[in-house]
Amino acid sequence: MRVDFGSLDPKSCYKLLTAVVIPRPIAWVTTVGPSGVVNAAPYSFFNVFGEKPALIVLGVQHRADGTPKDTLANIRRTGEFVVNILTPSLAAEMVETAAAYPPERGEPEAVGLDLAPSTLVAPPRLDAAPVALECRMMTCLAFTGDRELVIGDALAMEAREGLIDPDTLYVDWQGDMPLARLFGTRYARLEEIAPMPIPAPRPRAAE
């Protein structure tokens, strides 16, 4: 079967793309509103795209009326955000923060998530998250009227004790890997697999 994306409506494109590009990491993003309210929202159009600078990219959907959601509005205004990485034990709370709370009510307060201060940016991190990336916005790109790409520079990482070896910088998730997004309302628990180092090129076959 061949699918021509140009002939499909946006909803159908989204349905197919998110069903085959799996699993995807989840950015649980914290920002600060104009009155100081802390917002937390999950995004699975997210990944890291470089190391110097440490590029973080978020795909942020607008509301149905075309106005930016709180996360994007806060990032545009302050230029700062924190990407919290979650493990399966926080899945229920993460899904709850996807609900449409008004700007004056922060999701961490509504759901009961404790906050911890960041070092280099104003938005706090989620204390229960094992990893948090403190980010500064570099630019926003809009290709359509309903979604923007936020490109940020990850300035620092806060990780729970024991997760990173201070000498080798080896990350040991100890079997509790980050939660992954599949499609629709489905999520996945990642499992360790056997290492597969890249081999040397195969020699040419004898002629």
Residue, then its C-alpha position, 0 to 999 in steps of 0.5 A: m500500500r502506498v500513501d500520498f501524504g499530499s492527498l490526506d487531511p492533517k488529521s489523517c497524516y498525524k494518525l499515520l505518522t504517529a503510529v509508525v514513528i515509534p516509540r517517541p521520547i516525552a518532554w514534560v515541559t515546565t514553564v512560568g506564566p506572567s503571574g508566576v504560575v508554573n505550567a507543566a505539559p507533555y510533548s512527544f514531538f521532541n528530541v535532541f538534535g545536536e551536542k554543541p550546542a545541545l539542541i532540543v526541539l519541541g513540536v508545540q501544537h496550537r489551540a483549535d482557534g490558532t492561539p498558542k498554548d501556555t507552554l509556547a506563550n511562556i517560552r516566547r515571553t521568557g525564553e526559558f523552559v525545562v524538559n523533564i524526563l519521566t519514567p513509568s511510575l509518573a505516567a498517570e501524573m503526566v497524562e493528567t497534566a495534558a488536561a486543559y487547565p486555565p493559565e491561572r492554575g498550574e498543572p503541578e499544583a493541580v496534580g500535586l507535583d512538587l517542584a525544585p529550583s533550577t540553576l540557570v533558568a527561572p522555570p523550576r523542574l519537577d522534583a520527581a523526574p529523574v532527569a531535567l534539562e534546563c533550556r534557553m530558547m534559540t528560535c521558533l519556526a512556524f511552517t503552518g498555522d497550527r504548530e511551531l518548532v521550539i529550538g532550545d539550547a540545553l544549558a544544564m542537566e539535573a539528574r537524580e543521585g546515582l543515575i550518572d557516573p561522575d567519572t565516565l558520565y555513563v548513564d545507568w537507568q537501572g532497569d527503569m528506562p524513560l516512558a515512551r509514547l506510541f500512538g493515541t493513548r498508548y505508551a510503552r515501557l522500554e527494556e534494555i537490549a543487548p549491545m550491538p557495536i558497529p562492525a568493521p566494513r566487510p571485505r569485498a568478495a573474491e572475484 
